[in-house]
Amino acid sequence: MGADLRIGVLYGDGIGAEIVPCALAAVDAAAALEDVGIEWVELPMGSSAISSHGSSLPAESLAVLDTLDAWILGPHDSASYPPEHLRMPNPSALCRKRYGLYANLRPCRAYPGVPATTPGIDVMIVRENSEGLYADRNMAVGSGEFMPTPDVALAVGVITRQATERIARQAFAIAEQRSRRLTIVHKANVLQLTTGLFRDVCREVAAEYPDVVVDDKHVDAMAALLVRRPAEFDVLVTENLFGDILSDLAAELAGSLGLAGSVNCSATKVMAQATHGAAPDIAGRGVANPVSIVASAAMMLRWWGNRDDDPRLAAVADRIADAVAATLASGLATADLGGSASTSQVGEGIVQAITKSAGSGS
C-alpha cells in the first residue's frame, strides 16, 4: 500500500513522546482498514529541537510543514525553555500565525463509562484563533502586551469584522451538521466595542443560515450554564480568550481535559493538537491519558476528508472515534479518569477496538 497522505509528526515535550505514538498507531490501524496509506514525516520541535537546532521550531521543520496539509503537534513545555527562547512565539503560536490557522475547534462530550460532572454535555466550541487579547496574535509587529512603567501592565485586544465573519461562517456550517443550534458568547455589556462587534457581526452572518436557531450569552453566564444546563447548548462561537477558558471548563465537566480533542485549521491546512499541556510532572511515568491526542488526530482526518470530499478519510476518523468510545466504555482508563491503565495500555486498547471493528463490518 503506497502513501496517500503525508502527515507531519512533532512529538514535543513532556508526555508528548508517550501520547503521540498512540495517535499514530490508531491512525495506522484505521487507515489500513480503509486502504489509506500514511507516510509519517517526523520533525524536530520543543526542548530537544532547541538542543539540536537552536530553536523550539526550527526553520528546517517549518520548511517541511510548508509542504504539508496536516500535522500532529505534540504538547510543548515552553515555560521551561531557556530565557532567550521565552521571548519568541511558542511552537503552537508560531504555527497558528504562519499558516493562518484561524479556527480552533474543540468538541467536549461525556462518554459512557466515564464519570462526568455534567453527563448531558455535548458541545462544540468554535474559538476564533487569530486575534483577541492574546499578545502573540494581535499585532503584525511587536507584542500586544507592554509596560509603560514597571508597575503598570497593559494589553491590547483586537476584534475585526473580517476575522469574526470568517469564524462565524465556520461555526454556522458546523451547526448545520449538528443540531442547528448556535450560541454566540461575548461580554458586550462591558466590552461594548470589541465583543459587541463580535456579537453583532455573528448576528449578521446568522441571516445567511436561517435554519440555525441562534441566541447569545455573556461569557460568565455561559460558564455557569454549562455547569447547570449543558444539554441546552450545542455549538458555541466565541473569541480567543473566552474560547480557551470555556473549552477547558467543558472538557473537565465531561470527565477530564485528557479526553478533549482539538484541531487548529484554515481553509487549506489543519493541525491536530491536544487541549492539554506537556504535563512535565508526570512525563516518563506512563500514566498520561492519550485520548485527547488520538481524538485530535481523528478530527484532523475528518477535516481533511471534508475538504477533499474523500469518504475514506471520514471513515478512518469514524473508526478511531468509535474505538475511543468503546475503549472508554469498557472501563480501560488512565488515572485522571479514576483508572489504573497505563498510557500504552489505553493506546493498545484503542487499536484493538479498531481492529475488532473490521470483523464487525463497521
C-alpha positions in Angstrom: 0.0 0.0 0.0 1.6 3.3 -1.1 1.3 6.5 0.8 -1.8 8.5 0.0 -1.2 11.1 2.8 2.0 12.7 4.1 1.4 13.9 7.7 3.8 15.7 9.9 4.6 14.5 13.4 6.1 16.7 16.1 6.4 14.9 19.4 7.2 17.9 21.5 7.9 18.0 25.2 6.9 16.2 28.4 4.3 13.5 27.8 4.4 14.0 24.0 6.8 11.1 23.4 4.3 8.9 25.3 0.9 10.0 23.9 1.7 10.9 20.2 2.7 7.3 19.3 -0.8 6.2 20.5 -2.3 8.6 17.9 0.0 7.3 15.2 -0.9 3.7 16.0 -4.6 4.4 16.0 -4.4 6.2 12.6 -2.3 3.5 11.1 -4.8 0.8 12.2 -7.8 2.6 11.0 -6.3 3.8 7.7 -5.2 0.2 6.8 -8.8 -0.9 7.0 -9.8 1.8 4.5 -6.9 1.2 2.2 -5.4 4.6 3.0 -1.6 4.8 3.1 0.1 7.1 5.6 3.6 8.5 5.4 4.6 10.0 8.8 7.1 12.8 8.5 8.9 13.3 11.8 10.1 16.8 12.5 12.0 18.3 15.5 10.2 20.5 17.9 10.5 21.6 21.6 13.3 21.3 24.0 15.1 18.6 22.0 15.0 20.9 19.0 16.5 23.8 21.0 19.4 21.5 21.9 19.9 20.2 18.3 18.9 23.2 16.2 18.9 26.2 18.5 15.1 26.7 18.1 11.9 25.2 19.5 10.5 25.0 16.0 13.5 25.1 13.6 13.4 26.6 10.1 14.0 23.0 8.8 10.7 21.9 10.4 8.8 24.9 9.1 10.1 24.3 5.6 8.6 20.8 5.6 5.4 22.0 7.2 5.1 24.5 4.3 4.7 21.5 2.0 2.2 19.5 4.2 -1.6 19.8 4.6 -1.8 18.3 8.0 0.4 17.5 11.0 0.1 16.4 14.7 1.7 18.8 17.1 2.6 17.3 20.5 2.5 19.4 23.6 5.2 21.9 24.3 6.6 23.0 27.7 7.7 26.4 26.6 7.8 27.7 30.2 10.8 25.6 30.8 12.7 26.8 27.7 15.9 28.9 28.2 15.1 32.6 28.9 16.2 33.8 25.4 13.5 31.4 23.9 10.7 32.7 26.1 10.7 35.9 24.2 9.9 34.0 21.0 6.4 32.7 19.9 6.0 29.1 21.2 5.7 26.4 18.6 1.9 26.3 18.6 1.5 30.1 18.3 4.1 30.2 15.5 2.2 27.5 13.5 -1.1 29.3 14.0 0.2 32.6 12.8 2.4 31.3 9.9 -0.3 29.1 8.4 -3.4 31.3 9.2 -5.0 28.6 11.4 -7.8 30.9 12.4 -10.3 28.3 13.8 -9.8 26.2 16.9 -12.4 23.5 17.1 -12.9 21.9 20.5 -15.7 19.3 21.0 -16.4 18.3 24.5 -18.8 15.5 25.3 -19.4 13.0 28.1 -18.6 9.4 27.2 -20.5 6.3 28.5 -18.3 4.6 31.2 -16.6 7.9 32.2 -17.7 9.7 35.3 -18.7 13.2 34.3 -19.7 16.2 36.4 -22.3 17.1 33.7 -23.3 13.9 31.9 -25.5 15.7 29.4 -22.7 17.8 27.9 -22.1 17.6 24.2 -20.9 20.9 22.8 -18.6 22.1 20.0 -16.7 25.2 21.0 -15.6 27.2 17.9 -12.9 29.6 19.0 -11.6 32.4 16.9 -7.9 31.8 16.9 -6.1 34.7 15.2 -6.8 37.8 17.4 -8.4 38.8 20.7 -6.3 39.5 23.8 -3.6 37.0 23.0 -0.4 39.0 22.7 1.2 36.7 20.2 -1.7 37.0 17.7 -2.9 40.6 17.7 0.0 42.6 16.3 1.7 42.5 12.9 4.9 43.6 14.6 5.7 43.6 18.3 3.6 42.4 21.2 0.1 43.3 22.3 1.4 43.5 25.9 3.5 46.3 27.2 4.5 48.1 30.4 4.8 51.9 30.3 6.3 51.7 33.9 7.4 48.7 35.9 4.2 49.0 37.9 1.7 49.2 35.0 0.9 46.5 32.5 -1.4 47.0 29.5 -2.8 44.6 26.9 -4.5 45.3 23.6 -7.4 43.2 22.4 -8.3 43.1 18.7 -11.6 42.2 17.1 -12.1 42.7 13.4 -15.1 42.2 11.2 -13.2 40.1 8.7 -12.0 37.6 11.3 -15.4 37.5 13.0 -17.2 36.8 9.8 -14.8 34.0 9.0 -15.2 32.2 12.3 -18.9 32.8 12.3 -19.4 31.0 9.0 -17.2 28.1 10.2 -19.4 27.8 13.3 -22.7 28.0 11.4 -21.5 25.4 8.9 -20.8 23.1 11.9 -24.1 23.9 13.5 -25.9 22.8 10.3 -24.2 19.4 10.6 -25.2 19.0 14.2 -28.5 20.1 15.9 -28.8 23.5 14.2 -28.4 25.4 17.4 -25.7 28.1 17.9 -24.9 30.4 20.8 -22.7 33.5 20.4 -20.6 34.0 23.6 -19.4 37.6 24.3 -19.2 40.2 27.1 -20.8 43.1 25.3 -22.3 44.5 28.4 -18.8 45.6 29.5 -16.6 45.2 26.4 -19.1 47.0 24.2 -16.9 47.9 21.2 -14.8 44.8 20.9 -17.0 41.8 21.9 -20.0 43.9 20.9 -18.7 43.9 17.4 -18.1 40.2 17.6 -21.7 39.6 18.7 -23.2 41.9 16.1 -21.2 40.5 13.2 -22.1 37.0 14.2 -25.7 38.0 14.2 -25.3 39.5 10.7 -23.8 36.2 9.4 -26.7 34.3 11.1 -29.0 35.7 8.4 -27.2 33.5 5.9 -28.2 30.4 7.9 -32.0 30.8 8.5 -32.3 27.1 9.6 -30.0 27.6 12.6 -31.5 28.8 15.9 -29.3 31.5 17.4 -29.0 33.0 20.8 -26.2 34.8 22.7 -24.9 34.7 26.2 -22.4 36.7 28.3 -19.3 34.6 28.9 -19.7 34.5 32.7 -23.3 33.3 32.4 -22.3 30.8 29.8 -19.8 29.2 32.2 -22.5 28.9 34.8 -25.0 27.4 32.3 -22.5 24.8 31.1 -22.4 23.5 34.6 -26.1 23.8 35.3 -27.9 23.1 32.0 -25.3 21.8 29.5 -27.8 19.9 27.4 -29.4 23.1 26.2 -26.3 24.1 24.2 -24.6 22.6 21.1 -22.3 24.9 19.1 -20.7 27.9 20.9 -18.8 30.5 18.9 -16.6 33.0 20.7 -13.4 35.0 20.7 -10.0 33.7 21.6 -9.6 34.0 25.4 -13.2 33.1 26.1 -13.0 30.1 23.9 -9.8 28.9 25.6 -11.3 29.1 29.1 -14.7 27.7 28.2 -13.3 24.7 26.4 -11.1 23.7 29.3 -14.1 24.0 31.6 -16.3 22.0 29.3 -13.7 19.3 29.0 -13.4 18.9 32.7 -17.2 18.8 33.0 -17.2 16.0 30.5 -14.7 14.0 32.6 -11.2 15.2 32.0 -9.1 17.6 29.9 -7.4 14.4 28.7 -10.5 13.5 26.7 -10.9 16.6 24.6 -9.7 16.6 21.0 -8.8 19.8 19.2 -7.7 21.0 15.8 -6.5 24.3 14.6 -7.4 24.9 10.9 -7.6 27.3 8.0 -9.2 26.6 4.6 -6.2 24.6 3.5 -4.2 23.3 6.5 -5.0 21.5 9.7 -3.0 20.9 12.9 -4.1 18.3 15.4 -3.2 19.3 19.0 -4.4 18.0 22.4 -6.1 20.6 24.5 -3.8 19.9 27.5 -0.2 20.7 28.0 3.1 18.8 28.3 2.5 17.8 32.0 6.2 17.6 32.9 5.3 16.4 36.4 4.1 13.0 35.1 6.3 12.7 32.0 8.0 9.4 31.7 5.7 7.6 34.2 3.4 6.1 31.6 0.2 7.5 33.2 -0.8 10.2 30.8 -4.2 10.0 29.0 -3.7 9.6 25.3 -7.3 10.1 24.3 -7.1 13.8 23.6 -4.3 13.5 21.0 -5.9 10.4 19.5 -9.3 12.2 19.2 -7.5 15.2 17.7 -5.9 13.0 15.1 -9.3 11.7 14.1 -10.7 15.3 13.9 -7.7 16.1 11.6 -8.6 13.3 9.2 -12.3 14.3 9.3 -11.4 17.8 8.4 -9.2 16.6 5.5 -11.9 14.2 4.3 -14.5 17.1 4.3 -12.1 19.4 2.5 -11.3 16.9 -0.3 -14.7 15.2 -0.3 -12.9 11.9 0.5 -15.2 9.5 2.3 -12.3 7.2 3.1 -10.8 9.7 5.5 -14.2 10.3 7.1 -14.4 6.5 7.6 -10.9 6.4 9.2 -12.0 9.2 11.6 -15.2 7.3 12.4 -13.3 4.1 13.2 -11.0 6.0 15.6 -13.8 7.9 17.3 -15.8 4.8 17.7 -12.8 2.9 19.1 -12.1 5.6 21.6 -15.7 5.5 22.8 -15.7 1.7 23.0 -12.4 1.6 24.9 -13.6 4.1 27.5 -16.9 2.3 27.8 -15.0 -0.9 28.6 -13.6 0.7 31.7 -10.0 0.9 30.4 -8.9 4.3 31.8 -5.8 6.2 33.0 -5.5 7.7 36.5 -7.2 11.1 35.5 -10.4 9.1 34.9 -10.0 7.0 38.1 -8.5 4.1 36.3 -5.2 2.3 36.6 -4.3 1.6 33.0 -1.1 3.0 31.5 -0.8 5.3 28.5 0.3 2.4 26.3 -2.4 0.1 27.6 -5.1 2.6 26.6 -3.4 3.2 23.3 -3.3 -0.5 22.6 -7.0 -0.8 23.7 -8.0 1.7 21.1 -6.0 -0.1 18.4 -7.6 -3.4 19.4 -11.1 -1.8 19.2 -10.3 -0.5 15.7 -9.1 -4.0 14.6 -12.2 -5.6 16.1 -14.4 -3.2 14.1 -13.2 -4.8 10.9 -14.7 -8.1 11.9 -18.0 -6.5 12.9 -18.4 -4.8 9.5 -18.2 -1.3 10.9 
